[in-house]
Amino acid sequence: MYAVTLAALVALPGVHPYPSAANFVLARFDAGAAHVFDGLLAHSILVRDVSHYPGLANHLRISVGTPAENDALLTALRGL
């Protein structure tokens, strides 16, 4: 399931995920972390804003979820 999520995120314009061995994906967003965070929150999707961490400006931490949750995330990201 993780590989599918990572591949789908890579395919989205303006989204730059990093490979990970954990149950989450760290990604940089060209649109800015605050904009993406607020947009996802409006769709009831909660991710962790890590953009205030040193070296992680415009980054969000996205936990890998169920297939339905991952689909909802991708749909919401496509609409932002």
RAKA-V733790 format. One record per backbone hydrogen bond with DSSP energy under -0.5 kcal/mol. CO is the residue of the C=O (numbers start at 0). NH is the residue of the N-H. E is the energy in kcal/mol with one decimal. If there is no record, write none. Layout:
CO,NH,E  CO,NH,E
This chain:
0,4,-1.9  1,5,-2.8  2,6,-2.5  3,7,-2.2  4,8,-2.3  5,9,-2.5  6,10,-1.5  7,11,-0.5  8,11,-1.2  11,14,-1.5  13,29,-2.6  15,27,-2.0  22,63,-2.7  24,61,-3.2  25,17,-2.5  26,59,-2.4  27,15,-2.6  28,31,-1.4  31,35,-2.0  32,36,-3.1  33,37,-2.6  34,38,-2.2  35,39,-2.7  36,40,-2.6  37,41,-1.9  38,42,-0.5  39,42,-1.2  39,44,-2.5  40,43,-2.0  43,45,-0.6  44,46,-0.5  46,48,-0.6  47,49,-0.8  47,60,-2.9  49,52,-1.9  52,55,-2.1  55,58,-1.6  57,28,-2.8  58,49,-1.1  59,26,-2.4  59,61,-0.6  60,47,-2.4  60,62,-0.6  61,24,-3.1  65,69,-2.9  66,70,-2.3  67,71,-2.1  68,72,-2.2  69,73,-2.4  70,74,-2.5  71,75,-2.4  72,76,-2.7  73,77,-2.2  74,78,-1.1  76,79,-1.2
